[in-house]
Amino acid sequence: VINIKNVTGLDPQGVSILISSLTNLRKHNGGLKLVNVTPATITFLNEIGLTRFFDIFEDEFEAIYSFSINAI
């Protein structure tokens, strides 16, 4: 779970880190959840086609709980 509440924008390096992290976690049957994503960041991720790869939640509790739902 990555809380990006204080992230005001993503540059190519930030996007690369997110993609690399997600790829590595999925290789080990893990997942990556983004929390507190600003509307501008959601718009940016949508424009570059990445919102379909990331689970986005409003708070940490929802994100953590989603791991247990997916395990059932």
C-alpha positions as CSV (number, residue, x, y, z in Angstrom):
1,V,0.0,0.0,0.0
2,I,1.5,3.3,-1.1
3,N,-0.1,6.5,0.3
4,I,0.6,9.3,-2.2
5,K,-1.4,12.0,-0.4
6,N,1.5,14.4,-0.6
7,V,2.5,13.7,-4.2
8,T,1.7,16.7,-6.3
9,G,2.6,15.0,-9.6
10,L,4.3,12.1,-11.3
11,D,7.3,12.4,-13.6
12,P,8.5,9.6,-15.9
13,Q,10.8,8.4,-13.1
14,G,8.0,8.2,-10.6
15,V,5.8,6.3,-13.1
16,S,8.7,3.9,-13.8
17,I,9.1,3.2,-10.1
18,L,5.4,2.4,-9.7
19,I,5.4,0.1,-12.8
20,S,8.5,-1.6,-11.7
21,S,7.2,-2.1,-8.2
22,L,3.9,-3.5,-9.4
23,T,5.7,-5.8,-11.8
24,N,8.0,-7.2,-9.1
25,L,5.2,-7.6,-6.6
26,R,3.0,-9.5,-9.1
27,K,5.9,-11.8,-9.9
28,H,5.7,-12.9,-6.3
29,N,1.9,-13.1,-6.1
30,G,1.7,-9.7,-4.5
31,G,-0.1,-6.5,-5.3
32,L,0.2,-2.8,-5.1
33,K,-2.5,-0.5,-3.9
34,L,-2.4,3.3,-4.2
35,V,-4.1,5.4,-1.6
36,N,-5.1,9.1,-1.4
37,V,-4.4,9.7,-5.0
38,T,-5.3,13.3,-6.1
39,P,-7.7,13.8,-8.9
40,A,-5.0,15.3,-11.0
41,T,-2.8,12.2,-10.5
42,I,-5.7,10.0,-11.4
43,T,-6.3,12.0,-14.5
44,F,-2.7,11.7,-15.5
45,L,-2.6,8.0,-14.9
46,N,-5.7,7.6,-16.9
47,E,-4.3,9.6,-19.8
48,I,-1.3,7.4,-20.0
49,G,-3.4,4.2,-19.6
50,L,-2.2,3.1,-16.2
51,T,-5.3,3.3,-14.1
52,R,-6.4,-0.1,-15.3
53,F,-3.2,-1.6,-13.7
54,F,-3.4,0.1,-10.3
55,D,-6.0,-0.5,-7.6
56,I,-6.8,3.0,-6.2
57,F,-8.4,3.5,-2.8
58,E,-9.4,6.5,-0.6
59,D,-7.8,5.2,2.6
60,E,-5.3,2.6,3.9
61,F,-8.0,0.5,5.6
62,E,-9.9,-0.1,2.3
63,A,-6.6,-0.9,0.5
64,I,-5.4,-3.4,3.2
65,Y,-8.9,-5.0,3.4
66,S,-8.9,-5.5,-0.3
67,F,-5.9,-7.9,0.0
68,S,-8.0,-10.1,2.3
69,I,-11.0,-10.0,-0.1
70,N,-8.8,-11.0,-3.0
71,A,-7.4,-14.0,-1.0
72,I,-10.8,-15.6,-0.5
